[in-house]
């Protein structure tokens, strides 16, 4: 799911090599143009596809993905790895998943 999200976000660098924590400012990725619009539309598309399945919260892949992204974030903090490119991508993916969960809840209420 995370690899899929990275492919959907324009300007995503999920296939780039890993930098060290001592990387220079040239490794900072520039955000894609109009990132909120892209995140919003991607979130809505994922939520629409996800709402076609009737799953419990324990089976829902959006909740599982959100939990895994939070665990990855915690592990990166624990080991002290703060690569800006990776963190930017992690934040975008996490934002997409959380918005998808919110959008799916709205769709399910209708």
VENTAPE-V393082 format. One line per field, one symbol per residue. burial: 1 if it has 9 or more other ideal C-beta (glycine too) atoms within 8 Angstrom, else 0. A space follows every 10 residues. Layout:
# VENTAPE-V393082
burial = ???
This chain:
# VENTAPE-V393082
burial = 0100110010 0111000010 0010001010 0100100111 0111011101 1000000001 1110110111 0110010000 0011111111 0111111111 1111001000
